[in-house]
Amino acid sequence: AVVSTQSTGKFVGRVEKAEEANGKTVFETDKKVKKRKRENFGDPSDPENYKGPWAPFVDQVTSSGPSEEQRATLDEWAAQKEPKANAKPDENEKTILHIEDTHDYQGRSFLVAPKDHEVNLYSEDPPEKCFLPKKLLHTWQGHNKGVAKVILFPKSGHLMLSCGMDSKIKLWEVYGKRRCIRTYAGHSKAVRDIVFSNDGSKFLSASYDRMIKLWDTETGACISRFTTKKIPYCIQFNPDEDKQHLFVAGMSDKKIIGWD
């Protein structure tokens, strides 16, 4: 807009724009607005091909991809969503050893199945007779809250691993004194699932704190940490002996994630 000041004889604004508009304001412009044209409505007698007043515009783009800038932003966002392995160690990761005799007189650790029991733990053949349980033999106590899962040591079954709603994982003796051998602490919320590797030297734990952790059964050290920022519901090692470094996890976002 141009404002004339008669006292000074000067104009306020862009004079060239005022000349192009012949001195008219934006409300007085005679510039015609071009309306977008629609495609042919079609024949109403042909219902399948009749478009009517809802016909698309001639220059309408039905699909378009993101620009380079938008693509870079999407790639950056996707990179943040990728599963992360070996997350930072947690200060609360610790282990407690509850027994003193971790090795026998031959230097074998508690992971080795003992031979001084009535049951032959090294036999791969099933027993000749099997019976339904008739009486309670022992009750293991140690978790402060409910127990979520209990699994036996692979092959021999002389040890038992349990996880609970108290965010703790415990290793127990099944035979002999039936003591609690070691406690593994490192999750901030309840532990939902646990699984041994084929040889039992390692195990995985999945917790509601959205973390999956790989533990050393004997030393209690946390080897690796994995997360997708989703709750892992179940975990399982690859059954092949030469692929024990692989495992899968079922997540709360309806995805199955494979890890190396």
N, C-alpha and C positions, 0 to 999 in steps of 0.2 A: 504494500500500500504506500501511497505517496501523499504526504500532507503539505499543503502550500501555506507558507507564512507570508501574508501580504505585507507585513511591516518590514521584513528584511528582504523579500523577493527571492528567498531560497526554498528549496524543497528538502524534505526529510524522507529518505528512503531511496530505492533504486529507480532512477529516472528511466533507464532503458527498459525495465520491466513494465513501467507505466505506459511507455510509448507502445510496447508490443500489445498491451491490453487496451489501447486507445483510451486510457484514463479510467477504465472501469474497475470496480472493486471485484473481489473474489465472488461476491454474491451476484454481481451483474454480468459475469463473463458469459459469453455466448458459445463457449467451447462445448461441443457435443460429447457426451459420454458414450463410448462404444460398448454396446452390450454383447455379451458372449452368445454365440449362436449354438443352438442345439442341433443334434442330428435329426433327420427326418422322423416324424412320429410313426410313420408306417400306416398300414391299412387297418382300421378297426375291425374289419371282417376277418382278419387273420390274427387270432389271439396269440399265437406263439411268437410272431414277429412284431406285434404291435408294441411300441415303446411308449407312446402317449406323451404327456407333458413331463414324464420322468426320463425322457431320453437323455443320454449323456451329452456333454458339450463337445463341440468339434475338436477343440484343443485340449480336452481333458486327458490327463495322464492317469491311467488306472493303477500303475505300479511304478515305484521308483526306488532305487537303492540309496543308501546313505552316502553323503559326500565324503571326501577324503578326511576332513576334520572330524566328522561324525564317526567314520570308521576307526580312526585313531582312538577316539574316546571309548568306543565299544571294545576295541582290543585291549585297552588298558583295564577296563572293567572286567573283561573275561579273564585276564591274567590274575586279577585279585581273587577270582572265584575258583581258580584251579586248586586241586588238593595239594596240601603242603605236607612234606615229610620232614622229619628231623627238626621239629619245632623247638623253640628254646626250652632248656631244662627248667623244670618247676622246682622252686625252692622247697616245696613240701614233699618232694620225692625222697623217701627213706625206707629203710628196711630194718627189721628187728629180728635177730636170731634168738630163739628161745631155748636152745639146747647147747650143751658144751661139747658133747661127743659127736661132732660133725663127721668124723672119719673113724672107721673101725681099725683094728690092729693091723690090717693089711693096707691101710691107707685109702680105702674105698669110701667115697662120700655117701651121703644118705640117698643119692639118686640111684645107686646100685641096689638092685633087689637083694635082700638078705636070703641066706640059705638055712638059717637056724629056726625056721618055722615049720609047723606041721604041713602047711600047704606048699606044694612045689610051684614056686612062682616063675620058674624057667620053662615049665612044660607048655607046649603049644597045643597039646591035646586037651579036649574038654574032659571034665571028670566023668567017671563011669555012672555016678548017680547024682542027680540034682533034686533038691527039695525046696519047697516054698519056705520063706522065713516063718519061724514059729515063735521066736522070742527076741526081745531086744537085747543086743549084746553090749552096746556102748552108745553113749551120747557125747558128741563133741560140742563143747561150749567155748565161745570166744568172740563171736560177733555181737555187737551191741544192738543191732537191728536185724531185720529179716534177711534171710539168705536167699540170693537170687539164683545161684547155680552151683552145682557140685559136680566135679569130674574126677575120674580116676587116672592115675599115671598110666601112660601107654604100655601095652603088653603085660607088664607085671601087675599093675594095680596095687602096689604096696604103699603108694602115697595118694593123698586126696587133696585136691585144690578146690577152694570155695571162695565165692565172692558175695558181698552183701550190700545192703542198703546203707551201711555205715562207711562206704567208700573204701573198705579194706579188702585185701585178698590174703588168704591164709593157706598154708601148706601143712597137712596133717599126716601122721602115721596111721595106717590102717591096721597094722598088726603090732604086736609087742605092747609097749606102754601107751600107744595111741596118743602121743603128745602132739602139741602144736609146734612145728619145727621153725617156721619163719612167717613173718607178717610183711606184706608188701603194701606200702602206703605211697600214694602219688596222685590219686584222683581227688577232686574237690567235691564230687557228687557220687551218687550211688553207681556201683559197677553192675552193668547189665549182663555181660557175657564174657566168658573166658574160654580159651582153647589151647591145648598143648600142641607143640610140634611133634613130629613122628617119634623122635627119640626122647622127648620130654625135657631136653636141656633148656628150652625156651618156651614161653607161653605169651599169648596176646590177651589183652584186657580191653573191653569197650565200656565206656562210661557215659552217663548222662551229662557230663561236663564237656561233651563233644570231642573227646580225645580217645585215640586208640594208642595203646602203649605196648611195646615189646620188652619183655623182662627176661633176665637170666635167672633160671629157676634156682640154681645153687647159690650164687652170690647175692641175688636180690637186686642187682643193678638194673636200672632202666636203660635199655640199649637204644631205642628209637621211639619217636613220637610222631603220630600221624593225625591229621585233622582236615575236614572239609567244612568246618563250621556248622555241620549238621550232626544230629544225634545218631551214633552207630547203634543199630539194633542187634546185629549178629555178625560174627566174624568166623572165618574158617581158613586154615592153611591149605595149600595145594597138597593133595595126597601123595604125589610122586616124591620119591626119595631125593631125586636130583633137582627138585623145584621147591624146596622148603623155604626159599627166600621170597616166595610169592604167597599172597593171601588176598582174600576178597572180603568186603564188608557190605552189609545191607544197611542203607542209610534211611533217615526219616523223610528224605525228599523223594522217596520211591526210586532211588538209583542204587546200583550195585557198583562199587568202586574197587578196582584192582590195584594192588600195591606191590612194589618191588623193594 
